[in-house]
């Protein structure tokens, strides 16, 4: 069995949208963006969908707002963690 390529976690969309709204894509490195995205998504429950329109029509507004608040909280936590725990360079001695 092969899963459809369209299946994805709806939180991915919300996380990327939030990071863009915060200007991370303009002020942070690609490595930082990848790290913060992984940390954020690991804090959130998966919400798999096949089509974006499914969420637009079937998700109550209150649940959408709760998901957005969860993303905001997770992004804040992840960026604080990365900012206070910078990566050690592999070749640093």
C-alpha positions, 0 to 999 in steps of 0.5 A: 500500500502506498500513502497518497502524496497529498496526506500531510500534517495540517500543523505544518501549514500553521507552523510555517505560516506563524514563522513567516508572520514572525519574520523568521524567514527573513531574519533566521538561517535555514538551519534555525528554521529547520530546527525550530520547525522540528521542535515545534511539530514535536510539541504538537499532536499530528492532525493529518489531512488530505486536502486543505479545503477539508480543514476550511469546511469541517474545522470549527472556528474555536478549534482553529483558534486553539490550534493557532494558540498551540502553534504560537506557544510551541514556536515561542518555546522552541525559539527560546530554547534554540536562542538559549542553547546554540548549537555547538559547531562540529569542528569547534574545539 
